[in-house]
Amino acid sequence: MESFQKKHIHRVENKKTIEYQKNALSKQNNEIVAIHNEYCLKRNQFRTPPASPNLFCQRLEIRMKKYYNDLYNSFKL
């Protein structure tokens, strides 16, 4: 009789641990889903739009190269 009770108690404890593990997994899954949803909302904040071309600096660089090239060529002997 005692062995039956021990086995029955052991089975009940196993069921409780299995239920506890399932609850823990479902809580963990819920947390993961919540984190993923929050990330999806903030995703656009992390992806900045590409920088616009700085036309002023590019044109200035071209003018400076041309100026120094002309200056160099004017002093050739």
VENZI-V618391 format. One record per residue. N is the residue number from 1. RES is the residue in one small letter. PHI is phi in radians with two decimals (none if undefined). Layout:
N/RES/PHI
N/RES/PHI
This chain:
1/m/none
2/e/-1.15
3/s/-1.13
4/f/-1.12
5/q/-1.14
6/k/-1.11
7/k/-1.13
8/h/-1.13
9/i/-1.12
10/h/-1.08
11/r/-1.14
12/v/-1.12
13/e/-1.13
14/n/-1.08
15/k/-1.11
16/k/-1.15
17/t/-1.18
18/i/-1.13
19/e/-1.11
20/y/-1.09
21/q/-1.12
22/k/-1.11
23/n/-1.11
24/a/-1.11
25/l/-1.14
26/s/-1.16
27/k/-1.12
28/q/-1.12
29/n/-1.11
30/n/-1.10
31/e/-1.13
32/i/-1.11
33/v/-1.11
34/a/-1.11
35/i/-1.12
36/h/-1.10
37/n/-1.11
38/e/-1.13
39/y/-1.09
40/c/-1.06
41/l/-1.18
42/k/-1.67
43/r/-1.00
44/n/-1.19
45/q/-1.23
46/f/-1.42
47/r/-1.62
48/t/-1.35
49/p/-1.19
50/p/-1.09
51/a/-1.16
52/s/-1.29
53/p/-1.16
54/n/-1.56
55/l/-1.15
56/f/-1.04
57/c/-1.16
58/q/-1.11
59/r/-1.21
60/l/-1.10
61/e/-1.07
62/i/-1.11
63/r/-1.10
64/m/-1.14
65/k/-1.06
66/k/-1.12
67/y/-1.07
68/y/-1.21
69/n/-1.17
70/d/-1.11
71/l/-1.09
72/y/-1.11
73/n/-1.20
74/s/-1.29
75/f/-1.72
76/k/-1.22
77/l/-1.73
